[in-house]
């Protein structure tokens, strides 16, 4: 008797559950492929666009600061592009990026601090 891991792809394609899961995964991949290509070719540099996508998908292992330094851009450049990709494609925010609420609270805190300095 064959276990699923030892079956050939042809044998596994006879299993309706496997085919359904395979189609679902393929659909999700293809759904992201076109927007990813468009994003990469619309950025100033393909390397920057790819870094933004890796962070948006949560598959980048290095820090945003390290990637930014390698690409000679600011971390904000990578973050902004990643957030835009996330927003345009209705993706969940990956754990490697802070939440929108946290980002907004941080931004509002900076604005409040600047306003306090102006009043002095």
NORZI-V953199 format. One record per residue. N is the residue number from 1. RES is the residue in one letter. PSI is psi as a letter, one per 40 degrees, with the letter a starting at -180 (none if undefined). OMEGA is omega in whole degrees, -180 to 180 (NA if undefined). Layout:
BEGIN
n=<N | N>
res=<RES | RES>
psi=<PSI | PSI>
omega=<OMEGA | OMEGA>
END
This chain:
BEGIN
n=<1 | 2 | 3 | 4 | 5 | 6 | 7 | 8 | 9 | 10 | 11 | 12 | 13 | 14 | 15 | 16 | 17 | 18 | 19 | 20 | 21 | 22 | 23 | 24 | 25 | 26 | 27 | 28 | 29 | 30 | 31 | 32 | 33 | 34 | 35 | 36 | 37 | 38 | 39 | 40 | 41 | 42 | 43 | 44 | 45 | 46 | 47 | 48 | 49 | 50 | 51 | 52 | 53 | 54 | 55 | 56 | 57 | 58 | 59 | 60 | 61 | 62 | 63 | 64 | 65 | 66 | 67 | 68 | 69 | 70 | 71 | 72 | 73 | 74 | 75 | 76 | 77 | 78 | 79 | 80 | 81 | 82 | 83 | 84 | 85 | 86 | 87 | 88 | 89 | 90 | 91 | 92 | 93 | 94 | 95 | 96 | 97 | 98 | 99 | 100 | 101 | 102 | 103 | 104 | 105 | 106 | 107 | 108 | 109 | 110 | 111 | 112 | 113 | 114 | 115 | 116 | 117 | 118 | 119 | 120>
res=<X | X | X | X | X | X | X | X | X | X | X | X | X | X | X | X | X | X | X | X | X | X | X | X | X | X | X | X | X | X | X | X | X | X | X | X | X | X | X | X | X | X | X | X | X | X | X | X | X | X | X | X | X | X | X | X | X | X | X | X | X | X | X | X | X | X | X | X | X | X | X | X | X | X | X | X | X | X | X | X | X | X | X | X | X | X | X | X | X | X | X | X | X | X | X | X | X | X | X | X | X | X | X | X | X | X | X | X | X | X | X | X | X | X | X | X | X | X | X | X>
psi=<h | h | i | d | d | e | i | i | d | d | d | d | e | e | h | d | d | d | d | d | d | d | d | d | d | d | d | d | d | d | d | d | d | d | d | d | d | d | d | d | e | e | i | d | h | d | d | d | d | d | d | d | d | d | d | d | e | f | e | h | d | i | i | d | d | d | d | d | d | d | e | f | i | i | d | d | d | d | d | d | d | d | d | d | d | d | d | d | e | f | i | i | h | i | d | e | i | i | i | d | d | d | d | d | d | d | d | d | d | d | d | d | d | d | d | d | d | d | d | none>
omega=<-179 | 171 | -179 | -179 | -177 | 180 | 176 | 179 | 179 | 179 | -179 | -180 | 176 | -180 | -175 | 179 | 179 | -179 | 180 | 179 | 179 | 178 | -180 | 178 | 179 | 179 | -180 | 178 | -179 | 178 | -179 | -174 | -178 | 178 | 179 | 179 | 179 | 180 | -178 | -177 | 180 | 179 | -179 | -178 | 178 | -180 | 178 | 179 | 179 | 178 | 179 | 180 | 179 | 178 | 180 | -180 | 179 | -178 | 178 | -177 | 180 | -180 | 179 | 178 | 178 | 179 | -180 | 179 | 179 | -177 | 179 | 175 | 177 | 174 | 179 | 178 | 179 | -179 | -179 | 179 | 179 | 179 | 178 | 178 | 178 | -178 | -177 | -175 | 178 | -180 | 173 | 178 | -178 | -180 | -178 | 179 | -180 | -179 | 178 | -179 | 179 | 179 | 180 | 178 | 179 | 179 | -180 | 177 | 177 | 179 | 179 | 179 | 178 | 179 | 177 | 179 | 180 | -179 | -177 | NA>
END
